[in-house]
Amino acid sequence: METKSRRQPKGTVIIGKGAASVKIYPFTRKNGYKQNNICWYEGGRRRTRCFSDFAEAQLIAQQISVRLSNKQATGREATHRDIEILQHCEELVRPFGVALVAAVEEWAAARKSAPDISLSDAVRFYATNGPDRFPNRSTAQVANEFVTSLERKGVSDSYVSCARGHLDKFAAKVTGRISEVTVADINGYLSGLKHLSPVSKNGIRRNIVTMFSFAKKHGYIHPDRKTAAEQSEKFKEDESEISIFTPDEMQKILLAANHRILPLIAIGAFAGIRSAEIHRLDWEDIKWDRGHIEIAGRKAKTAARRLAPLTENLKAWLAPWREATGPIVKISDYSGALNDTAIKAQIPGGWRQNALRHSFISYRVAETGDVPRTALEAGNSPKMIFRHYRQVVTEDEAKEWFAIMPPEVWPPADWRLAIRSKARFVIRPKIHSK
């Protein structure tokens, strides 16, 4: 705001009355410059201020007089420059329909939250990286899309079912837009699963990480940063001692098994295929003449096709089923049958969890001395084999393991009667491959 220059008066100017009076003493200094001294009494003391411009002195004197008359505490009176700045700021915020005080409060709150970042930089960052730049997809929507994509890829039914169960529960707890889900949200959800072990929690975390990678690929979250799921905490898994069967124990287990569960035990022990994968295999997946068992991607836990070895002793144990077709295992709850078999075979401690797979990997590594090859056959990484599956056994023990053969009369006579009466499969004369 521009002010007109006023002529400096020659005598004393008094503004206000009584205790609120303020005097202005204009005079010219020896060097020729004009000066205007303001004098007033406040708090029992005489106070002064000096100005070169009379109009400025008069404005300040008027404010002081008003403050004294209203008995207000000492304050900072506004100069013409202060008023000009105030008017300029009001002009800046007027187009946004925001009061100047509200605008300043908003700025102060933002600067308090991020003291080292300017508000304009924060706004530019938000415009580039904020959730509004991404499609509005909730965690539930992304979870459903992700599971649907797994089904289209032909992933195994068990994997799809497991992923759906874990992610539906996650989406029910962590709601809202997936682009706004934080690391703290995911950590809080996983930590809240009190009834689960660290291994189970890490398994659920892997599903969440994979879902967030899916969201990233489809542009639902920032494409150039680690996802919140990737940054979430892993749970420390206790190092547990793995259990295997000795060759003598496996011989007893195989002889104690009935015809419904023996194929699962033999394939697990001598080919190292997971029990859940065996449950999805058909007899046609055993390539007798080629010497391997084919686990298609849709039947494998890892969704990757692989070939497991068909050893000579495994061929011998499975010989009665050479011409069989259809599912290898028809028992839905095979865990109970395995426990019963271990008790019948008088195995100390009963059935050992995952001992078939542990045994195969341990004996196979000792036999071949080739960890990468065994990892490929078992559908695992060498690192996982060293960490979770491998028990140190001798080469002689490995030879003994893969030399376990069925008795000369095989299968037992009572099996033949049971097989015929239940029409499970037809036993044909054994045909040796060339």
C-alpha positions in Angstrom: 0.0 0.0 0.0 1.5 3.3 -1.0 1.2 6.3 1.3 1.4 10.0 0.4 4.3 11.9 1.8 3.1 14.3 4.5 4.9 17.5 5.6 6.6 17.1 8.9 4.9 19.4 11.5 7.1 21.8 13.5 5.5 21.3 17.0 4.7 18.4 19.3 1.8 16.2 18.1 -0.3 14.5 20.8 -2.4 11.4 20.0 -4.9 10.1 22.6 -5.8 11.4 26.0 -4.8 10.8 29.6 -2.9 7.5 30.3 -3.4 6.6 26.6 -1.7 9.7 25.2 1.3 9.3 23.0 3.5 12.3 21.9 5.4 12.7 18.7 8.4 15.1 18.8 9.4 16.0 15.2 12.8 17.7 14.7 15.7 18.0 12.2 19.1 16.5 13.1 22.3 18.4 12.6 23.1 16.4 9.5 19.8 17.6 8.0 17.9 14.4 8.3 14.4 14.5 9.8 13.5 12.5 12.9 10.3 11.8 14.8 10.5 10.5 18.3 7.4 8.8 19.9 7.2 9.0 23.6 4.6 7.4 26.1 4.4 5.9 29.5 3.7 2.3 30.1 4.2 0.1 33.2 5.6 3.1 35.1 8.3 3.7 32.6 8.9 6.2 29.8 9.2 4.5 26.5 10.4 5.9 23.1 10.7 4.9 19.4 12.2 6.8 16.5 11.1 7.1 12.9 12.4 9.1 10.0 9.0 9.3 8.4 6.3 11.3 10.2 3.4 9.3 8.7 5.0 6.0 9.9 5.5 7.6 13.4 1.9 8.7 13.5 0.6 5.2 12.5 2.6 3.5 15.3 1.5 6.2 17.8 -2.1 5.6 17.0 -1.8 1.9 17.5 0.0 2.4 20.8 -2.7 4.8 22.1 -5.4 2.3 21.2 -3.6 -0.5 23.0 -3.1 1.6 26.1 -6.7 2.7 26.2 -7.8 -1.0 25.9 -5.2 -1.9 28.6 -3.7 -4.6 26.4 -0.2 -6.1 27.0 2.8 -4.8 25.2 2.7 -5.9 21.5 4.3 -5.3 18.2 2.7 -2.5 16.3 2.3 -2.9 12.6 4.2 -0.7 10.2 3.1 0.4 6.7 5.4 -2.4 5.4 3.6 -5.0 7.7 0.3 -3.9 6.4 1.4 -4.1 2.8 2.7 -7.7 3.4 -0.6 -8.7 5.1 -2.6 -7.4 2.2 -0.4 -9.2 -0.3 -0.8 -12.5 1.6 -4.5 -12.1 1.7 -4.6 -11.5 -2.0 -2.6 -14.8 -2.5 -5.1 -17.0 -0.5 -8.3 -15.3 -1.6 -8.7 -17.4 -4.9 -8.7 -20.6 -2.8 -11.5 -19.3 -0.4 -9.2 -19.9 2.6 -8.6 -17.4 5.4 -5.1 -16.2 5.8 -4.9 -17.5 9.4 -6.1 -21.0 8.3 -3.5 -21.1 5.5 -0.7 -20.2 7.9 -1.9 -22.8 10.5 -1.9 -25.4 7.7 1.6 -24.5 6.7 2.9 -24.6 10.3 1.3 -28.0 10.9 2.9 -29.4 7.7 6.3 -28.0 8.6 6.1 -29.4 12.1 5.5 -32.9 10.7 8.4 -32.6 8.2 10.7 -29.9 9.5 13.4 -30.5 6.9 11.1 -30.6 3.9 9.4 -27.5 2.3 5.7 -27.7 1.8 6.1 -27.2 -2.0 8.5 -30.1 -2.2 6.1 -32.3 -0.2 3.2 -31.4 -2.5 5.3 -32.2 -5.6 6.3 -35.5 -4.1 2.7 -36.4 -3.3 1.6 -35.4 -6.8 4.1 -37.9 -8.2 3.8 -40.7 -5.6 0.6 -40.2 -3.8 -2.2 -42.9 -3.8 -4.4 -40.7 -6.0 -2.2 -41.4 -9.0 -3.0 -45.1 -8.8 -6.3 -46.9 -9.6 -8.7 -47.2 -6.7 -8.3 -50.9 -5.8 -9.0 -52.2 -2.3 -7.1 -55.0 -0.7 -10.1 -57.3 -1.2 -10.4 -56.5 -4.9 -6.7 -57.1 -5.5 -6.8 -60.4 -3.5 -9.6 -61.6 -5.6 -7.9 -60.6 -8.9 -4.7 -62.3 -7.7 -6.3 -65.6 -6.8 -8.2 -65.5 -10.2 -4.9 -65.1 -12.0 -3.5 -68.1 -10.1 -6.4 -70.2 -11.3 -5.8 -69.0 -14.9 -2.1 -70.0 -14.7 -3.1 -73.6 -13.8 -1.5 -73.5 -10.4 -2.4 -76.5 -8.2 -5.8 -76.4 -6.5 -4.3 -76.7 -3.1 -2.0 -73.7 -3.6 -4.9 -71.6 -4.9 -7.1 -72.7 -2.0 -4.4 -71.9 0.5 -3.7 -68.5 -1.0 -7.4 -67.6 -1.1 -7.9 -68.5 2.6 -4.8 -66.5 3.7 -5.5 -63.4 1.6 -9.3 -63.3 2.3 -8.5 -63.1 6.0 -5.8 -60.5 5.4 -8.1 -58.3 3.3 -10.9 -58.5 5.9 -8.5 -57.1 8.5 -6.4 -54.7 6.4 -9.1 -52.8 4.5 -9.0 -49.7 2.2 -6.9 -49.0 -0.8 -3.9 -51.3 -1.4 -1.8 -48.2 -2.3 -2.3 -46.9 1.2 -1.4 -50.1 3.1 1.7 -49.5 5.2 4.5 -51.8 6.5 3.0 -51.2 10.0 -0.4 -52.5 8.8 1.2 -55.8 7.5 3.5 -56.3 10.5 0.5 -55.7 12.9 -1.6 -58.2 11.1 1.0 -61.0 11.1 2.0 -60.3 14.7 -1.6 -60.6 15.7 -1.8 -64.3 14.5 -0.9 -65.5 18.0 -2.0 -69.1 17.4 0.4 -69.7 14.5 4.0 -70.6 14.5 6.8 -68.5 12.9 6.9 -70.9 10.0 3.2 -70.5 9.3 3.4 -66.7 9.6 6.2 -66.6 7.1 4.1 -68.7 4.8 1.2 -66.2 5.0 3.7 -63.4 4.5 4.9 -65.0 1.3 1.3 -65.0 0.0 0.9 -61.3 0.8 4.3 -60.4 -0.8 3.3 -62.2 -4.0 -0.1 -60.4 -4.0 1.6 -57.0 -3.6 4.0 -57.9 -6.5 0.9 -58.7 -8.6 -0.5 -55.3 -7.6 2.8 -53.6 -8.5 2.9 -55.3 -11.9 -0.7 -54.1 -12.7 0.0 -50.5 -11.7 -2.0 -50.5 -8.5 0.9 -49.3 -6.4 4.2 -47.5 -7.1 6.2 -49.4 -9.8 9.7 -48.3 -8.8 9.7 -49.0 -5.0 9.8 -51.9 -2.7 6.2 -52.8 -1.7 5.1 -52.6 1.9 4.8 -56.4 2.0 8.5 -56.8 0.9 9.6 -54.4 3.7 7.5 -56.2 6.3 9.3 -58.2 9.0 10.1 -61.9 8.7 9.7 -64.2 11.7 12.6 -66.1 13.1 12.1 -69.8 12.7 13.5 -72.1 15.3 16.1 -74.5 13.9 14.6 -77.9 14.4 16.3 -81.2 14.1 15.1 -83.2 11.1 14.0 -86.8 11.4 14.7 -89.6 9.0 14.1 -93.3 8.9 16.9 -95.9 8.9 17.0 -98.5 6.1 16.0 -101.1 8.6 13.0 -99.0 9.8 11.9 -98.3 6.2 12.0 -102.1 5.4 9.7 -102.7 8.4 7.3 -99.8 7.4 7.0 -101.1 3.8 6.2 -104.6 4.9 3.7 -103.4 7.4 1.9 -101.1 5.0 -1.3 -102.1 3.3 -1.9 -101.9 -0.5 -3.8 -98.6 -0.2 -0.9 -96.6 1.4 2.2 -98.4 0.2 2.6 -96.5 -3.1 2.6 -93.2 -1.2 5.3 -94.5 1.2 7.5 -96.0 -1.5 7.3 -92.9 -3.8 8.0 -90.6 -0.9 10.9 -92.6 0.4 12.7 -93.4 -2.9 11.6 -90.5 -5.1 11.4 -87.7 -2.5 8.0 -86.4 -3.8 5.9 -84.5 -1.3 2.9 -86.4 0.1 0.5 -83.7 -1.1 2.0 -83.9 -4.6 1.7 -87.7 -4.6 -1.9 -87.3 -3.8 -2.4 -85.3 -7.0 -0.4 -87.8 -9.2 -1.9 -90.5 -11.5 -0.3 -93.8 -12.4 0.1 -92.4 -15.9 2.6 -89.9 -14.5 5.1 -92.7 -13.8 7.2 -93.2 -16.9 8.4 -96.7 -16.3 10.6 -97.1 -19.4 12.1 -93.6 -19.1 13.1 -94.1 -15.5 11.4 -91.0 -13.9 8.1 -89.7 -12.5 6.8 -86.6 -14.0 5.3 -83.9 -11.7 3.4 -81.4 -13.9 3.4 -77.8 -13.0 -0.2 -77.9 -12.0 0.5 -80.7 -9.6 3.7 -79.4 -8.1 3.8 -77.2 -5.0 6.2 -74.8 -6.8 4.1 -74.8 -10.0 7.2 -75.8 -11.9 7.4 -79.1 -13.8 10.1 -81.5 -12.7 11.2 -85.1 -13.0 11.8 -87.3 -10.0 14.0 -90.4 -10.2 12.3 -93.8 -10.6 15.0 -96.0 -8.9 15.2 -99.7 -9.5 14.0 -100.5 -6.0 11.0 -98.2 -6.3 10.1 -99.9 -9.6 10.2 -103.2 -7.8 7.9 -102.0 -5.0 5.4 -100.5 -7.5 5.6 -103.4 -9.9 2.0 -104.7 -9.1 0.6 -101.3 -10.3 2.5 -101.1 -13.5 -0.6 -101.4 -15.6 -2.8 -99.4 -13.2 -4.5 -96.1 -14.2 -6.1 -93.3 -12.3 -5.1 -91.6 -9.0 -2.1 -93.2 -7.2 -3.6 -92.5 -3.7 -7.3 -92.8 -3.1 -7.2 -92.2 0.7 -8.3 -88.7 1.6 -6.8 -88.8 5.1 -3.5 -90.5 4.5 -1.9 -89.1 7.7 -4.0 -91.6 9.8 -2.9 -94.5 7.6 0.7 -93.5 8.0 0.5 -93.4 11.8 -1.2 -96.8 11.8 1.6 -98.2 9.6 4.3 -96.9 11.9 2.6 -98.4 15.0 2.2 -101.7 13.2 5.9 -101.6 12.2 6.8 -100.8 15.8 8.8 -97.7 14.9 10.0 -95.9 18.0 8.0 -92.7 18.5 5.6 -93.6 15.8 5.4 -91.8 12.4 7.9 -89.0 11.8 6.6 -85.8 10.2 8.2 -85.3 6.7 10.6 -88.1 7.4 10.1 -89.7 3.9 11.2 -86.6 2.1 14.0 -85.9 4.6 15.2 -89.4 4.2 15.2 -89.4 0.4 17.2 -86.1 0.2 19.7 -87.1 2.9 20.4 -90.5 1.3 20.3 -89.1 -2.3 22.9 -86.5 -1.5 25.1 -89.1 0.2 24.7 -91.4 -2.8 25.4 -88.9 -5.6 27.4 -86.2 -3.8 25.5 -83.8 -5.9 23.3 -81.3 -4.0 22.2 -79.2 -7.0 21.0 -82.4 -8.8 19.1 -83.5 -5.7 17.6 -80.1 -5.3 16.3 -80.2 -8.9 14.8 -83.7 -8.3 13.2 -82.7 -5.1 11.9 -79.3 -6.3 13.9 -77.2 -3.9 17.0 -74.9 -3.9 20.4 -76.2 -2.7 20.2 -73.6 0.1 16.9 -75.0 1.4 18.3 -78.5 1.3 21.3 -77.6 3.4 19.1 -75.6 5.8 16.1 -77.8 6.3 16.3 -81.2 4.7 19.7 -82.7 4.8 20.8 -85.1 7.5 24.4 -86.4 7.4 24.4 -90.1 6.5 27.2 -92.3 5.1 27.5 -93.5 1.5 27.1 -97.1 2.7 23.8 -96.2 4.4 22.7 -94.5 1.2 23.5 -97.7 -0.8 21.6 -99.7 1.7 18.6 -97.4 1.5 18.2 -97.6 -2.3 18.8 -101.4 -2.1 15.6 -102.0 -0.1 13.7 -104.4 -2.2 10.3 -106.2 -1.8 10.3 -109.9 -0.8 10.5 -112.6 -3.5 6.8 -113.2 -3.3 5.3 -109.8 -4.2 2.6 -108.7 -3.6 1.3 -110.8 -0.7 -1.5 -113.3 -1.4 -3.9 -111.5 0.9 -3.5 -108.3 -1.1 -4.6 -110.1 -4.3 -7.9 -111.1 -2.6 -8.5 -107.6 -1.3 -7.6 -106.1 -4.7 -9.9 -108.3 -6.6 -12.8 -107.9 -4.2 -12.6 -104.1 -4.2 -11.6 -103.8 -7.8 -9.0 -101.3 -7.0 -6.7 -102.3 -9.9 -5.7 -105.3 -11.8 -2.5 -107.1 -11.1 -0.8 -108.3 -14.3 2.4 -110.3 -14.8 5.5 -108.2 -14.3 6.9 -106.9 -17.6 10.5 -106.0 -17.6 11.6 -102.9 -19.6 14.2 -103.4 -22.2 
